Amino acid sequence: MTIRLPAFDYLTPETLEDAAQLLADPERSVVVVGGGTDVVPKMKRRQITPEVLVSLSRIESLHGIRIDESGACTIGASTTLAEIHDSTVVPEVFAAAAGDVASPQIRNSATVGGNLCLDTRCNYIDMSDSWRQASGYCLKDGGDTCWVAPRSNKCWAISSSDLATVAVALGGSVRLTSVRGERLIPIEALYNNDGMSYLTCAADEILVELVLPRGNGRATYRKLRRRGSIDFPLLGVAISARFDDAGMCVFARIVLGGIASAPLRAIEAEEFIVGRQLTDEVLEEAARLATQPARPQDNTDTGSRYRKWMVSVFVERALGDVAGDRA
Ligand SMILES: Cc1cc2nc3c(=O)[nH]c(=O)nc-3n(C[C@H](O)[C@H](O)[C@H](O)COP(=O)(O)OP(=O)(O)OC[C@H]3O[C@@H](n4cnc5c(N)ncnc54)[C@H](O)[C@@H]3O)c2cc1C
């Protein structure tokens, strides 16, 4: 069965100012699009039916990667995941995670802006319109019930962006722009743990660039998925950490993706490992602590109990990656 796109206008402004003006149009429903690898399938399934798509692809300033004098790496929103994966200046863990997203064809179109602003996903909404109509539209779809947790008044759709998890672990920031001006915020502050209102920014704000500070520690990303390619993360664990000369951990960020509506910091586990050497016992306890904020639901591939169990397994393995050789 071919699913046709609904009719829409496709606009390709050449400056950020023009794009911001178009997005601020109060008369029409306007959506910004990067590579369209998520927006277009959603339009085909009638999850969204914007009257206008504003493409950022022709805005030169949004393409490319640069390193500033402090060593920070700035990645323009329209830079593709393939370009990031091939880059030799992007932090290694970020480039590797970009190479783990979807498939080569998708990475050639998909942009970092689209990945970081990726809509939340759920078994009950990422379906054809006829399926959703037959089963009853869910909360995120204009209905009044969350089919994942029918007694909840919250939407539990999942944040499934690989790069969001890694960018939070690396302490990145994002620059946003709109007709009201520009602001730079920590990327962690971009996300809400709410499947419907998953971004804190306004609908007419454009993510212009991601800034990753110069790393002076170790970082890793481990992704759980059924197949080695194409699949979204069922769980992503990103860790960045620094150690002193004696091997004592002096800084840690442990971030869990794919198990909530936003990337989640495992704060208790982070606090536990700081001031300690990462012995096997410390890794085991930190992994146990990291499962506490995780409340995966049965709304993606594999069961929630399995994914919760995998949090401790993956955190322990990821901590092993950053701990390196241990006594
Ligand atoms: C088969 C398949 C497998 C996939 N696997 C993965 C995976 O493993 N990991 C993963 O992370 N993703 C995966 N994806 C999802 C998606 O392809 C990627 O996340 C991709 O990086 C999205 O980028 P895009 O530029 O195509 O986004 P778009 O589809 O263009 O946009 C996505 C969202 O971001 C918004 N947006 C885009 N650019 C901006 C901007 N600059 N400022 C503000 N908002 C913006 C759009 O309005 C939209 O809401 C997969 C998709 C498919 C179809």
The ligand as an SDF file (V2000), in Angstrom:
LIG
                    3D

 53 58  0  0  0  0  0  0  0  0999 V2000
   14.2860    3.4620    9.6970 C   0  0  0  0  0  0  0  0  0  0  0  0
   14.6670    4.5850   10.6110 C   0  0  0  0  0  0  0  0  0  0  0  0
   15.6000    4.3560   11.5980 C   0  0  0  0  0  0  0  0  0  0  0  0
   15.9810    5.3690   12.4730 C   0  0  0  0  0  0  0  0  0  0  0  0
   16.9060    5.1010   13.4400 N   0  0  0  0  0  0  0  0  0  0  0  0
   17.2870    6.0660   14.2940 C   0  0  0  0  0  0  0  0  0  0  0  0
   18.2700    5.7830   15.2880 C   0  0  0  0  0  0  0  0  0  0  0  0
   18.8030    4.6660   15.3800 O   0  0  0  0  0  0  0  0  0  0  0  0
   18.6140    6.7840   16.1300 N   0  0  0  0  0  0  0  0  0  0  0  0
   18.0580    8.0320   16.0450 C   0  0  0  0  0  0  0  0  0  0  0  0
   18.4600    8.9090   16.8380 O   0  0  0  0  0  0  0  0  0  0  0  0
   17.1440    8.3300   15.1030 N   0  0  0  0  0  0  0  0  0  0  0  0
   16.7480    7.3880   14.2110 C   0  0  0  0  0  0  0  0  0  0  0  0
   15.8190    7.6750   13.2380 N   0  0  0  0  0  0  0  0  0  0  0  0
   15.1190    8.9690   13.2570 C   0  0  0  0  0  0  0  0  0  0  0  0
   15.6870   10.0520   12.3160 C   0  0  0  0  0  0  0  0  0  0  0  0
   15.9660    9.5350   11.0530 O   0  0  0  0  0  0  0  0  0  0  0  0
   16.9530   10.6750   12.8810 C   0  0  0  0  0  0  0  0  0  0  0  0
   16.7680   11.0110   14.2270 O   0  0  0  0  0  0  0  0  0  0  0  0
   17.4030   11.8980   12.0930 C   0  0  0  0  0  0  0  0  0  0  0  0
   18.6300   12.3440   12.6160 O   0  0  0  0  0  0  0  0  0  0  0  0
   16.4160   13.0430   12.1190 C   0  0  0  0  0  0  0  0  0  0  0  0
   17.0330   14.1160   11.4190 O   0  0  0  0  0  0  0  0  0  0  0  0
   16.2960   14.8690   10.2200 P   0  0  0  0  0  0  0  0  0  0  0  0
   17.1480   16.0020    9.8310 O   0  0  0  0  0  0  0  0  0  0  0  0
   15.8890   13.9540    9.1320 O   0  0  0  0  0  0  0  0  0  0  0  0
   15.0110   15.3730   11.0180 O   0  0  0  0  0  0  0  0  0  0  0  0
   13.5760   15.9010   10.4550 P   0  0  0  0  0  0  0  0  0  0  0  0
   12.7670   14.7200   10.0710 O   0  0  0  0  0  0  0  0  0  0  0  0
   13.8410   16.9180    9.4090 O   0  0  0  0  0  0  0  0  0  0  0  0
   13.0650   16.6080   11.7390 O   0  0  0  0  0  0  0  0  0  0  0  0
   12.8620   15.8990   12.9580 C   0  0  0  0  0  0  0  0  0  0  0  0
   12.2170   16.8610   13.9800 C   0  0  0  0  0  0  0  0  0  0  0  0
   13.1110   17.9100   14.3100 O   0  0  0  0  0  0  0  0  0  0  0  0
   12.5590   19.1860   13.9720 C   0  0  0  0  0  0  0  0  0  0  0  0
   13.6870   19.9540   13.4690 N   0  0  0  0  0  0  0  0  0  0  0  0
   14.5100   19.6260   12.4480 C   0  0  0  0  0  0  0  0  0  0  0  0
   15.5180   20.5180   12.3500 N   0  0  0  0  0  0  0  0  0  0  0  0
   15.3210   21.4370   13.3160 C   0  0  0  0  0  0  0  0  0  0  0  0
   16.0150   22.6100   13.7180 C   0  0  0  0  0  0  0  0  0  0  0  0
   17.1700   22.9900   13.1510 N   0  0  0  0  0  0  0  0  0  0  0  0
   15.5010   23.3480   14.7460 N   0  0  0  0  0  0  0  0  0  0  0  0
   14.3500   22.9730   15.3700 C   0  0  0  0  0  0  0  0  0  0  0  0
   13.6670   21.8520   15.0410 N   0  0  0  0  0  0  0  0  0  0  0  0
   14.1540   21.0990   14.0320 C   0  0  0  0  0  0  0  0  0  0  0  0
   11.4680   18.9020   12.9560 C   0  0  0  0  0  0  0  0  0  0  0  0
   10.4490   19.8940   12.9650 O   0  0  0  0  0  0  0  0  0  0  0  0
   10.9670   17.5460   13.4570 C   0  0  0  0  0  0  0  0  0  0  0  0
   10.1070   17.7320   14.5580 O   0  0  0  0  0  0  0  0  0  0  0  0
   15.4240    6.6790   12.3360 C   0  0  0  0  0  0  0  0  0  0  0  0
   14.4940    6.9130   11.3180 C   0  0  0  0  0  0  0  0  0  0  0  0
   14.1240    5.8960   10.4610 C   0  0  0  0  0  0  0  0  0  0  0  0
   13.1440    6.1870    9.3750 C   0  0  0  0  0  0  0  0  0  0  0  0
  1  2  1  0
  2  3  1  0
  2 52  2  0
  3  4  2  0
  4  5  1  0
  4 50  1  0
  5  6  2  0
  6  7  1  0
  6 13  1  0
  7  8  2  0
  7  9  1  0
  9 10  1  0
 10 11  2  0
 10 12  1  0
 12 13  2  0
 13 14  1  0
 14 15  1  0
 14 50  1  0
 15 16  1  0
 16 17  1  0
 16 18  1  0
 18 19  1  0
 18 20  1  0
 20 21  1  0
 20 22  1  0
 22 23  1  0
 23 24  1  0
 24 25  2  0
 24 26  1  0
 24 27  1  0
 27 28  1  0
 28 29  2  0
 28 30  1  0
 28 31  1  0
 31 32  1  0
 32 33  1  0
 33 34  1  0
 33 48  1  0
 34 35  1  0
 35 36  1  0
 35 46  1  0
 36 37  1  0
 36 45  1  0
 37 38  2  0
 38 39  1  0
 39 40  1  0
 39 45  2  0
 40 41  1  0
 40 42  2  0
 42 43  1  0
 43 44  2  0
 44 45  1  0
 46 47  1  0
 46 48  1  0
 48 49  1  0
 50 51  2  0
 51 52  1  0
 52 53  1  0
M  END
$$$$
